[in-house]
Amino acid sequence: MSRPAKAYIDLRALRHNCELANSLAPNSRTMAIVKANAYGHGVLPVARALEPLVPAFGVTCMEEAVELREGGINKPVCLLEGTFSDDEIPLAAELGFWLSVVNKQQQEAILTASLKTPVTVWICVDSGMHRLGLAVEDVASTYRSLATSRNVAGDMVVATHFACADELASDLTHRQLQQFRAGVASLANADTVPLSLGNSAGLLGWPETRVDWNRPGIMLYGSSPFSVPHAEADRLRPVMTLRSSVIALRDVPVGESVGYSARWSAQRPSRIATVAIGYGDGYPVHAPDGTPVLINNQRCPMVGRVSMDMITVDVTDLSTVAVGDEAILWGKGLSVNEVANCAGTISYELLTRMPRRVPRVYGD
């Protein structure tokens, strides 16, 4: 019998979330972001499920793009950070990958590359996040130089990324939009250049960002990018449900401690369930006492420090509990956002750092 810790991946929920993204901007195109092993969900099963619904995928690097091609994914794949070395450009052209241009060095490398076939380019503009992207005042000259190169194919897309779209009251998104539009307005063909603005938060919460291309990521996997309820985000369905089982039960008298560092001590006669899950399985090591766990679909507080392979849960208030009973750490019935918030992190981290030793079990 195998260890009970498993991540169950609901591909029907995945497709539902993608269809929601498509419906929010029916006149736009959707680039499904599947970087970081599809946010920990398993890139090939996820991409195969989404391929009929989207015209393109987005990844971080060449290795991730090649994995998609070798796995039979034929749709265009965009390298969101561009290339990390010049020798990747001919391979990108050969395999039909799209290349982001996020700095002048990448621009020059594409212009001077020896290519048999041209590449499709996305020009990334720094509209105020100040992480990657070309300066707004350089958009027109960059566009002109690439548009006249035989190494560049078709319509280029001009894109930007928002720093605070998940904060619906933030003024920075408005300012970034203004900066971006000023840069695009400097193009001679500004009215016809395809644009890309919206990540998950933009697509869900900022209708003005729903332009030619949207780039949903976290929302595809059923996690809201917002920290508050939101009408559209609340329609998402969780894709990953992390489950395990109770592997031991014991009665702990008043004053006795549980787990490393004796962090938690019983304030009443307590029934403690040990669950086969730990930070070696991606469960957050900083989860505090009281972090919710579902045992037999009932909320119970985790108590004691998270260890590599186990956590302990106070099940005193359950009428019945037995070794082998199901424990849900997040997913259906328990939002990964809630668990992440308890642990002082975000759902993105919990999902993407899911290790290989946790088997993914896929269901339609």
C-alpha positions as a printed Julia matrix, in Angstrom:
364×3 Matrix{Float64}:
   0.0    0.0     0.0
   1.42   3.37   -1.01
   1.77   6.41    1.22
  -1.61   8.16    1.3
  -0.41  11.71    0.52
  -1.6   12.52   -3.01
  -2.57  15.56   -5.05
  -5.81  14.97   -6.92
  -6.06  17.08  -10.08
  -9.55  17.8   -11.38
  -9.17  18.43  -15.11
 -12.86  19.22  -15.45
 -12.41  22.09  -12.98
  -9.34  23.2   -14.94
 -11.34  23.38  -18.15
 -14.16  25.2   -16.35
 -11.73  27.86  -15.15
 -10.26  28.25  -18.62
 -13.71  28.59  -20.15
 -14.47  31.27  -17.54
 -11.32  33.13  -18.59
 -12.37  32.88  -22.24
 -15.91  34.07  -21.47
 -14.73  37.17  -19.64
 -13.05  38.41  -22.82
 -14.78  36.67  -25.73
 -13.11  38.93  -28.3
  -9.63  38.26  -26.91
  -7.24  35.34  -27.14
  -6.06  33.39  -24.12
  -2.46  32.38  -23.48
  -2.61  29.74  -20.75
   0.31  30.15  -18.37
   1.73  26.71  -17.54
   5.16  27.64  -16.16
   6.56  25.96  -13.04
   5.09  22.58  -13.99
   1.68  24.19  -14.5
   1.84  25.74  -11.05
   2.64  22.33   -9.59
  -0.25  20.52  -11.28
   1.77  18.65  -13.92
   2.45  20.5   -17.15
   1.72  17.83  -19.76
  -1.66  16.64  -18.45
  -2.68  20.26  -17.9
  -1.54  21.42  -21.35
  -3.23  18.46  -23.05
  -6.49  19.29  -21.27
  -6.27  22.97  -22.22
  -4.93  22.69  -25.78
  -8.41  22.56  -27.4
  -9.43  25.71  -25.48
  -6.49  28.08  -26.01
  -4.37  29.24  -28.97
  -1.05  29.46  -27.06
   0.82  28.65  -23.87
   3.23  30.67  -21.76
   6.3   29.35  -19.91
   9.39  30.79  -18.29
  12.25  29.15  -20.14
  13.43  27.0   -23.03
  13.46  23.82  -20.92
   9.77  24.22  -20.11
   8.91  24.94  -23.75
  10.84  21.92  -25.04
   9.05  19.69  -22.54
   5.74  20.75  -24.05
   6.91  20.05  -27.6
   8.36  16.68  -26.69
   5.1   15.9   -24.91
   3.12  16.43  -28.1
   1.87  19.99  -27.58
   1.85  21.7   -30.98
   0.34  25.09  -30.15
   2.66  28.12  -29.98
   4.62  28.45  -26.74
   5.85  31.85  -25.56
   9.03  32.22  -23.5
   7.83  34.91  -21.13
  11.33  35.99  -20.07
  12.8   35.57  -23.52
  16.04  33.7   -24.06
  18.85  33.42  -21.53
  21.56  32.82  -24.16
  21.79  33.7   -27.83
  22.06  30.09  -28.95
  18.46  29.52  -27.84
  17.11  31.78  -30.59
  17.64  29.38  -33.55
  16.09  26.55  -31.51
  13.1   28.74  -30.71
  12.66  29.5   -34.41
  12.97  25.84  -35.34
  10.42  24.68  -32.77
   7.98  27.54  -33.34
   8.4   29.2   -29.95
   7.53  32.84  -29.48
  10.15  35.06  -27.85
   9.6   37.88  -25.42
  12.0   40.78  -25.69
  12.53  42.18  -22.21
  15.78  44.09  -22.72
  18.01  45.6   -25.39
  20.39  42.61  -25.35
  17.62  40.23  -26.39
  16.51  42.65  -29.08
  20.0   42.82  -30.57
  20.45  39.03  -30.34
  17.3   38.45  -32.41
  18.33  41.07  -34.99
  21.77  39.51  -35.48
  20.83  35.82  -35.25
  21.29  33.52  -38.23
  17.83  32.0   -38.66
  16.27  29.76  -41.29
  12.79  30.81  -40.22
  11.68  34.01  -38.48
  10.39  34.12  -34.9
   7.28  35.71  -33.47
   8.16  38.41  -30.93
   6.4   39.85  -27.92
   7.79  43.24  -26.88
   7.56  43.59  -23.11
   7.2   47.11  -21.75
   8.11  48.25  -18.24
   5.09  50.38  -17.39
   5.96  50.74  -13.72
   6.65  47.35  -12.14
  10.39  47.86  -12.77
  11.31  44.21  -12.99
  11.61  43.37  -16.69
  10.75  45.18  -19.89
  11.85  47.99  -22.16
  11.39  51.6   -21.17
   8.19  53.23  -22.41
  10.19  55.79  -24.41
  11.97  52.96  -26.27
   8.83  51.19  -27.49
   8.64  52.91  -30.88
  12.31  52.47  -31.81
  12.33  48.86  -30.63
   9.2   48.07  -32.6
  10.6   49.66  -35.77
  13.89  47.81  -35.61
  12.24  44.44  -35.1
   9.43  45.02  -37.61
  11.93  45.62  -40.4
  14.05  42.55  -39.6
  13.78  39.41  -41.7
  14.26  37.47  -38.45
  10.89  38.59  -37.09
   7.61  37.1   -38.27
   4.09  38.43  -38.46
   2.4   40.79  -36.05
   4.37  41.53  -32.95
   2.51  41.78  -29.67
   3.24  44.58  -27.2
   2.72  43.55  -23.58
   3.14  44.68  -20.0
   2.68  43.23  -16.52
   0.92  44.72  -13.51
   2.42  44.95  -10.04
  -0.78  45.46   -8.05
  -3.71  44.2   -10.11
  -4.62  41.92   -7.21
  -5.21  45.07   -5.11
  -8.42  46.43   -6.59
  -8.14  49.78   -4.82
  -4.55  50.39   -5.92
  -3.89  53.41   -8.09
  -0.71  51.87   -9.54
  -2.64  49.79  -12.07
  -4.27  52.93  -13.47
  -0.89  54.62  -13.68
   0.67  51.61  -15.39
  -2.16  51.59  -17.92
  -1.52  55.26  -18.68
   2.21  54.67  -19.09
   1.66  51.68  -21.34
  -0.87  53.47  -23.52
   1.52  56.39  -23.9
   4.19  54.03  -25.18
   1.83  52.29  -27.6
   0.51  55.65  -28.85
   4.01  56.44  -30.11
   3.79  53.61  -32.68
   2.93  54.56  -36.23
   0.44  51.67  -36.4
  -0.82  52.02  -32.84
  -4.42  51.23  -33.79
  -3.59  47.81  -35.2
  -0.82  46.5   -32.9
  -1.98  43.5   -30.83
  -1.67  44.15  -27.09
  -1.47  41.98  -23.98
  -2.21  43.31  -20.49
  -4.25  41.05  -18.28
  -2.87  38.38  -16.0
  -5.4   36.55  -13.8
  -6.03  39.55  -11.57
  -6.31  41.9   -14.52
  -8.65  39.63  -16.44
 -10.9   39.05  -13.43
 -10.87  42.46  -11.82
  -9.94  45.09  -14.39
 -12.17  44.95  -17.51
 -10.1   47.65  -19.22
  -7.16  45.23  -19.39
  -9.07  42.71  -21.5
  -7.41  43.44  -24.83
  -6.13  41.27  -27.69
  -4.3   38.72  -25.51
  -4.89  37.71  -21.89
  -2.44  35.66  -19.83
  -4.33  33.83  -17.06
  -2.23  31.79  -14.68
  -3.33  31.2   -11.08
  -7.03  31.46  -11.95
  -6.75  28.45  -14.27
  -5.88  26.38  -11.22
  -8.87  27.61   -9.25
  -7.2   30.02   -6.85
  -8.36  33.61   -6.6
  -5.63  36.26   -6.93
  -7.6   38.46   -4.53
  -7.58  38.48   -0.74
 -11.28  39.41   -0.57
 -14.42  37.89   -2.1
 -14.89  38.79   -5.75
 -17.87  38.02   -7.97
 -15.89  36.6   -10.89
 -13.09  34.96   -8.9
 -15.63  33.23   -6.67
 -16.77  31.26   -9.74
 -13.44  29.46   -9.94
 -13.22  25.79   -9.0
 -10.18  24.36   -7.19
  -8.15  22.05   -9.4
  -5.76  20.53   -6.85
  -7.02  18.78   -3.74
  -4.18  17.67   -1.48
  -5.28  14.63    0.5
  -3.8   12.21    2.96
  -4.96  10.0     5.84
  -4.87   9.69    9.57
  -2.09   7.22   10.44
  -2.23   7.35   14.24
  -4.47   8.48   17.11
  -3.59   9.15   20.73
  -5.04  10.75   23.83
  -2.96  13.59   25.26
  -3.6   14.7    28.85
  -3.69  18.31   30.01
  -0.23  19.91   30.03
   1.42  17.43   27.66
   2.97  18.78   24.46
   2.85  17.59   20.86
   5.55  17.77   18.2
   8.97  19.36   17.83
   9.86  22.23   20.17
   6.82  21.4    22.33
   5.11  24.4    20.73
   1.58  23.28   21.59
   0.38  21.84   24.86
  -3.05  20.42   25.63
  -5.3   22.77   27.58
  -7.88  20.0    27.96
  -7.84  16.21   27.55
  -7.25  16.01   23.8
  -7.52  13.49   20.99
  -4.69  13.99   18.5
  -4.61  12.57   14.96
  -1.32  12.21   13.12
  -1.66  12.79    9.36
   0.86  11.61    6.76
   1.76  14.98    5.27
   4.58  17.42    5.98
   6.89  20.02    4.54
   8.53  17.25    2.5
   5.18  17.06    0.71
   4.83  20.8     0.17
   2.78  21.52    3.28
   3.94  24.88    4.7
   6.41  24.49    7.54
   5.35  27.84    9.0
   1.68  26.87    9.35
   0.69  27.91   12.89
  -1.48  26.18   15.44
  -5.1   26.46   14.33
  -4.47  26.11   10.6
  -7.58  24.27    9.37
  -7.53  20.68    8.16
 -10.57  18.72    7.02
 -10.88  15.34    8.73
 -13.87  13.43    7.4
 -15.0   16.76    5.87
 -15.01  18.51    9.25
 -12.72  21.41   10.08
 -10.15  20.66   12.75
  -7.17  22.71   13.95
  -3.65  21.61   13.22
  -1.55  21.71   16.39
   2.18  21.44   16.94
   4.99  22.17   14.54
   4.88  20.78   11.01
   7.53  18.1    10.51
   8.93  16.69    7.27
   6.45  13.85    6.91
   3.66  14.44    9.43
   1.37  16.95   11.04
  -0.78  16.57   14.12
  -4.42  17.64   14.29
  -6.71  18.17   17.26
  -9.76  15.96   16.61
 -11.16  16.12   20.15
 -14.44  17.58   18.96
 -15.11  14.93   16.3
 -17.68  12.34   17.25
 -15.82   9.6    15.42
 -12.37   9.34   13.88
 -10.24   6.33   13.0
  -6.9    5.45   11.5
  -7.3    5.57    7.72
  -9.82   8.41    7.72
  -9.34  11.03    5.0
  -7.62  14.34    5.61
  -7.86  17.24    3.14
  -5.12  19.83    3.44
  -6.5   22.15    0.74
  -8.72  21.97   -2.3
 -12.41  21.06   -2.4
 -13.96  22.31    0.78
 -10.87  24.14    2.03
  -9.37  26.98    0.03
  -5.64  26.9    -0.6
  -5.78  30.67   -0.13
  -6.97  30.22    3.46
  -4.18  27.78    4.27
  -1.61  30.04    2.62
  -2.85  33.04    4.56
  -2.53  31.13    7.83
   1.07  30.28    6.93
   1.96  33.83    5.92
   2.41  33.02    2.24
   0.38  32.88   -0.99
  -1.36  30.1    -2.85
   1.11  30.42   -5.74
   3.92  29.21   -3.49
   2.01  26.29   -2.0
   0.95  25.02   -5.41
   4.17  25.5    -7.34
   6.45  23.95   -4.76
   4.51  20.68   -4.64
   7.34  18.09   -4.76
   7.64  15.05   -6.99
   7.18  12.58   -4.15
   3.49  13.55   -3.98
   1.81  11.6    -6.8
  -0.6   13.53   -9.01
  -3.83  11.65   -9.65
  -5.78  13.0   -12.62
  -9.52  12.86  -13.08
 -11.88  14.21  -15.7
